[in-house]
């Protein structure tokens, strides 16, 4: 092996494991940040202007219409 690669750096198993865990952690953090920035807000506070009043239509069909 030493004849094939004279300028290579030997990487030990704990170092390789640390790089892999760090890469996975960084990928997860980036994915979470992208999700949180693009996902619609679930607990959105509605303003009064966002609401519409529903009025029961005449008759027994039980349908509502926007007033």
C-alpha positions in Angstrom: 0.0 0.0 0.0 2.9 2.4 0.8 4.2 2.0 -2.8 0.9 3.0 -4.3 0.3 6.2 -2.2 3.3 8.0 -0.9 1.5 11.4 -0.2 -1.7 10.0 1.4 -2.7 10.8 4.9 -3.6 7.8 7.1 -7.0 8.2 8.6 -7.8 6.3 11.7 -11.3 4.7 12.4 -12.3 7.2 15.2 -11.4 10.2 13.0 -13.5 8.7 10.1 -16.4 8.0 12.4 -16.3 11.6 13.7 -16.3 13.0 10.2 -19.3 10.8 9.3 -21.3 11.7 12.4 -20.5 15.4 11.9 -21.6 15.2 8.2 -24.9 13.5 9.2 -25.5 16.1 11.9 -24.8 19.0 9.6 -27.1 17.5 6.9 -29.9 17.1 9.5 -29.5 20.7 10.7 -29.6 22.1 7.2 -32.7 19.9 6.3 -34.4 21.0 9.5 -33.7 24.7 8.8 -35.0 24.4 5.2 -38.1 22.6 6.4 -38.8 25.3 9.1 -38.4 28.1 6.6 -40.6 26.6 3.9 -43.3 24.8 5.9 -46.6 26.7 6.5 -47.1 28.0 10.0 -49.4 25.6 11.9 -50.2 27.9 14.8 -50.9 31.0 12.7 -52.7 33.7 14.5 -55.8 34.8 12.5 -56.8 38.4 12.3 -60.3 39.5 12.4 -60.1 40.5 8.7 -59.2 36.9 7.8 -62.5 35.6 9.1 -65.7 35.4 7.2 -69.2 35.2 8.7 -71.2 32.2 7.6 -75.0 32.5 7.3 -77.4 29.6 7.1 -79.2 29.5 3.8 -83.0 29.6 3.7 -84.6 26.2 3.6 -83.7 22.9 5.1 -80.7 22.0 3.1 -78.3 23.0 5.9 -75.8 24.8 3.7 -74.0 27.9 4.7 -73.0 30.9 2.6 -70.5 33.6 3.1 -72.0 36.9 4.1 
